[in-house]
Amino acid sequence: MRSTQRLASAITATALTVAGLALTMGSARAATCSASHLPLPDPICQPGAYNPDVTQSTIESTICVPGWTKTVRPPVSYTNPLKVKQIGEYGYSDTDTADYEEDHLVPLELGGAPRDPKNLWPEPRYGDQPAASKDSVENKLKTAVCDGTVQLDAARSAIATDWTTALSKVGIG
């Protein structure tokens, strides 16, 4: 089983290298982003970014339309190479891409910028605050924005600052 995983990693590394991306293994390279902020991204590297098409006045035709995020979600052909690059930038010792979700800090559900690297980061799928916990916060904030109990800018600011406290910051629980 372990040799199969190594082979899959080698194939991925080869494919990404052929695509013009260098795969950095472990701590062979100095990190440019700090993992010390986990479960949050480094705010210098990923401060968040907004989709200019999503405003308080456009939510009824954008984020509040079921399935709208599918129309703006970037393909894995874009996010996977970015994930590899950012895993290296964070200096994560675990370089298995399956252990990370290339996550939007400001989620698409709240009008986060779909392709801006300042809004995408390799969020670990393990630890005290796994990716699924953030997904629940995102869904609750979107519901509150779409039902009018929270303003879009307040929800975006709260989640970009600290998703672990975003619900309490906007007064929902």
Secondary structure, DSSP 8 states (H G I E B T S, - for coil): -HHHHHHHHHHHHHHHHHTT-----TTSS--SS-GGGTTS--TTT----B-TT--GGGGGGTTTSTTHHHHH---HHHHHHHHHHHHHHHT-S---GGGEEEEESS-GGGTB-SS-TTSEEEEESSSSS-HHHHHHHHHHHHHHHHTTSS-HHHHHHHHHH-TTTHHHHHT--
